[in-house]
Amino acid sequence: MSMQHGYDVEVEWTGAGDEGTATYRSYSRQHVVRIDGLPDIQGSADRTFHGDADRHNPEQLLVTALAQCHMLSYLHQAAKNGIVVTAYEDTAHGTMETEGQGGRFTEVTLRPVITITDAARAQEAMDAHLQASANCFIAQSVAFPVRHEPIIVVDGEVVAGGAA
């Protein structure tokens, strides 16, 4: 059974300055992202595109959303399959190419390091990434590959790793 879910976000540009968009360099890319009941996110463009390096940019937030979604889907799969996860960290990387006035992401690679309690379940823990990827709403919504290079750790020792 299909269900719809709605997500409301407010984005306010705060960088008009004195001239607004009179020229490409006359305005700031600063903005505020507001989601009811949550702290504001101070945003800007990537520094390459005249943004403020002290603020989050949309490209970082897209990679973040993919990493978060995969982690949450993975933890669900682990719990469902009786794999006890005690730690999860990811150092995700997104690659974007620009051409002319536009561009697009070409891929995102997630590199989660997952600590589990039972080395005998390491292969199952690796395999859970495939189902987690298939269940991740965000990954299923993008038009570029989301790759996975998970590492499984037990008692501080790497017991499995590689691309999934």
C-alpha positions, 0 to 999 in steps of 0.5 A, a space after each residue: 500500500 502506497 502512502 504519501 508523506 509531506 515535508 515542509 521547508 522554508 528557505 529565505 534569502 538573506 543576502 540582498 545587501 544594498 544592490 540585490 542582484 544588480 550584478 553576479 557579484 553584488 549579492 551574497 548567497 547567504 540564506 536561512 533554512 527553517 524547518 518548524 520546531 528545529 534549529 535554523 540551518 545557515 546556508 550559502 553557496 559553495 565557496 567556488 560559486 561565491 558562497 560563504 565557506 562558514 555556512 552549509 551549502 546545498 551540495 554538502 547537504 545532499 551528500 549528508 542526506 544520502 549518508 543519513 538515509 543509508 545509515 538509518 536504513 542500514 540500522 533498520 536492516 541490522 536490527 531486523 536481522 539480529 545484527 548488533 551494531 554498536 557504532 556507525 561512522 561514515 565519511 561520504 564523498 560526492 562528486 559534482 561536475 559543472 558544464 557551462 552554467 549548470 552541472 550535476 552530481 555524477 556519484 556519491 560514495 559512502 564509506 561507513 565503518 560499522 562496529 558489530 558484536 559478532 564476527 560470525 555475522 560480518 558477511 551478513 553485516 556487509 550484505 545488509 548494505 545492499 538492502 539498506 541502499 534499496 530501501 533508502 528513500 533519498 538514494 532511490 530518488 537521485 539520478 546518479 550512482 550511490 556507491 558503498 565501501 563499507 568496513 565491518 569492525 569487531 573488537 577494534 579489528 577490521 573483519 570485512 570490507 570492500 565495495 558493496 
